[in-house]
Amino acid sequence: MGETSVARQGDYIRVTSHLSMLEDAAYRRLLDIYYTNEKPLRGDFDKVCMIVRAKKKQEREAVQRILDHFFVSTTDGWRHEKCDAEIRRYQAGQLQQQARKEGNKERQARCRERRKDQFGDLREHGITPPWNAATEELDLALSCVTAQPVTRDITANQTPETRSQTPLNDDDGVRLELARLEGALRQAGGDALDPNSKDLCVLSVPLAWATEGCDLELDVLPAVRAVAARASPNSVRSWKYFDRAVADAKARRLAPMPKGRINERSHAQSRDGRIRQNYLSGIAAALAEARG
């Protein structure tokens, strides 16, 4: 039971400690009806007794004493000051709750509409982000194909609107390639990538791989796929996680072909064969000379 309920129960016990068991039961029934209907007790005394099921003489007398002591007869019915205050407080809370609910619905609708626009803009540039991409992630992806990159503190609450920016035609090709690079990397990383990681939206590490001579199709993407397949879902938060694998893939690709090794046993056998053949040839020659 909450603190407020405890306080109300304490108030009730304090003001009704003098009541008999029958009077207490009558009072509780009257309060239950009052709070259930959220309005005064309507009708004359006989109707009130009927509502609380007071039929016997003692029960009706108990209801009369309770009405006289705790309620006030008005044109609206039997009113109770404390009940009216509690009902007003409750109804105000309900209105506020409904307003918050409507506000949440409106914010959610705006958010869905905005995400729809973001996904549409990215698809126009050949990028298909994952369905569960965070809004900030979509902002950063859009920054690759619009005028200005999103530069803000990662703890900021406000998200800049990138759709209103005017694209720079001179950089469209570069930005599009960056966006496609990020899309290919994310597809290779799959579920292992943390969709909420800000570091994965920064392509400095993959660009450094390219500077070091790593091939996207032959080195980078196969290495990312292999490492991501062994990683736990949402565990990779930076492209640096794949550094070693990409470097190893490049080294294997550029390693020189190993020299063929001579089979020493076969070589020895062939040498012995030649010696034997020469020996036999010499014997044959000597026998031919002796016969001649």
N, C-alpha and C positions, 0 to 999 in steps of 0.2 A: 504493500500500500504506500502511495507516495506521500510526501510531506503535507501537501495540501489536503489530501483525503484524511490524513490523521488529524489535522487541525480542525476540519469540519466535524469529524466524529467527536472530537473533544468538545467542540461548541455544543453539539447536540446533547451530549451527556450532561454538560454543565447546566443547560437550561431546562432539562427534562428530569432532573434527579428527583423532583418532588411528585412526579406523576405515578399513578398506579399502573399495574400491568395492563389493565384494560384501556386506560387513557393513553398509555405509550403506544399500544397497538393501533388505536384509532389515529393518533398523530402520524405515525409512520405511513399508514395507508393514505391519509390525506396528502402527505408530502409526496408520496410516490405518484399519485394521480396528478398533482400540481406539476412536478418535474416532467412527467411523461407527456402531458399535453402542452407544456410550456405556456400556460395561461392560468388565470384565476379559476377558482372553483365556481362553475356556473350553476344557477338554479337556487330554489329555496331550500330550507332545511331538510325537508322530506327527500328531495332529490339527492342532496349530498349524502344523506344516510343510505339511500339506495345504492349510490356509487361505491361507498366503502363497505357495503353489505352489513350495515348495522340494523338489525331487525328487533332484537330484544330491547326491553325498556332500559336496562343498564347500559347496553351498547349505545343506544341513542343518546342517553344522558351523558355518556363519556364524550361522544362527538360534539354535543352542544358545549360542554365545558372547554374542549380544545378550540373550537371556533371562537368562543368568547375570549379566550386567553391569548391565542397566537395569531388570529386572523382579524381582518377588518372588513366589514360588509360595505361594498361600494356598488355603484351602478353596473360595474363590469363583473361583479361577483365577489366571492370571498378572496381578498388579497392577503399575501404574506410578503412583507417587506424584504426579508432576507432571500426568499425564493426568487422574487422579482430581480434582485441584484445578481444572483447566481445565473439566472436565465439570460439576463442581458450580457453578462460576461461570456457565457458559453456561445451565444449567438454571434457576438462580435468576433470571437475566436474562429467560429465556423466561416464567417465572411472572409477573414484574413487568410484562412487556410485555402478557401476556394480561390481567392485572388492569387495566392502563391502558385496554386495548381495551374491556373490559367496562364500565369506568367511563365511557368516552366514549360508549358505546352508551346507557347509562342517562341520562347528561346530555342527549344528543340526544333521547331519548324524552321526557324532562321538558320540554325546550324546545319540541318539536313539540306536546305536549299543551297547554302554556301558550299558544302562538301560536293553536292551535285555539280555546281559550277566549276569547282576545282578539278574534279575528275574529268569533266568535259573539256576543259582547257588543256589538261595534260594529254588527253587522247588525241587532241588536234595536233599535238607535237609528236605523236607516235609513242607516247609513254602510257603504260597501263599499270598504275600503282596497285598494291594489294588492297583488298576491300577494307581491311582493318587498319590502314595507315592513319596515323595521328594527323590532326589538323595542322600542327606545326610542321610535320614532315611534308605534307602537301604544299605548304607555303614555301618551304625550302626547295622543293622540286620545281615549283613554278618559278622561283627566282632564277633557275638555270635557263629558262626560256623567255624571261621578261627582262625589263630594263635593269633593275637594281637588285642585287642580292639582298636577302633578308639579314640585316645585321642588328641583333638585339641580344640582350642578356637572356640566358636560358631560363632565368627565374622570373622574367617579366610576365605580367598577367595579360597585357594587351597584345593582340596579334595584328600586325600591319596588313592592310589590304593590298595584295599584290596585283589583283586583276585590273586595277585602274591605271597601272603603270603602262607607259608607251614603249613598245619594243624598240630596241636599237638595231636597225637593219644590218649594220656592219658586224655585229656580234652574233647574229642569229645562228649562223652555221656553227660557231664554236659552242654556244650555249646548247644547241640541239644535240651536238655530239656529246657534251657533258651529261646531258639528261639521258641520252641513250646508253652511255657508259654506266651510269648509276642504275638504270633499269636492268641492264645485262648482269651487273654484279649482284643486284638484289635477287634476280631470278636464280642465279647460281647459288646464292647463299640460302635461299628458301626460308624454311621455318626456323633455322638456327639464328637468324638475325633478329635482334631486339627492335621491334617496330617503333619504340619510343626513344631510341638512342639518337642523340643529336650528332654524335661523332660520325655515324654512318651516312649522314647527309653531307659530310665534308669529303671531297674527293682528292685531297692532297696526297694521301698515301697511294691510291691507285695511279695517280699521275706520276708519282715518283717511280713506281714500277715501270711505267712506260719509258721514263727518262733513262732508266737503267737497262733498257733493251728488252724488257719482258714483253712477250707477244700475248695479246689479249686472248686469242682463240687457242693458242698452243700451250701457253704457260698459266695465265691468270685464271681464266674461267675453269679449266680442269682442276687446278689446285684448290680453288674456292669450293667447288662441288665436293671434292674428296674430303676436305676438312669439315665442311658443313654437315656432311652425312654422318660424321662421328660425333658432332657437337649436340648438346642438349637444346631443346627448343628455346628461343629467345635468349640464348646465353651469350651471343656474340654482339658486342657493343662498339667495336671499332674495326676498321679494315686492317689495322696492325696485327690483328689476330692471325691473319693469313700470310704475314711477311715471310716466315721461314718456308712455308709450303711453296709460295710463288718463287722464291729464290732457288729452292731445290729443283723445281720444275724447269726453270731456265737453265740451271747448270746441267741437268740431264740432257736437255735438248741440244746444248752447245758442246757437250763433251765429245772429244774426237773418237773415231772408231778405234776399238782396240786392235792391236796387231794380232794376226793369226799365230797361234803357237804350234810348233812342230811336234808331232807325236814322236817322242824320243824312242819309244819301243818299236814303232813301225820303222823308224829310221835305222835303228840298230839291226833289226831283222833283215832289212834290205841290204845293208852293208855286209852282213855275214853271208847273205845269199850270193852277193857278187864275189866275195872271196872264195866261197866254195865253188862257184861256177868257173872262176879263173883256175882254181886248182884242178878241177875235173878237165877243163880244157887243156891244161898243161899235160896231164896224164895221157889224154887222148892223143895229143901231138907226139909225145914220146913213144907211145906204142906204134903209131903209124910210121915213125922214122925207123924203129927197130925192125919192123916187117919189111920195110923197103930195102 
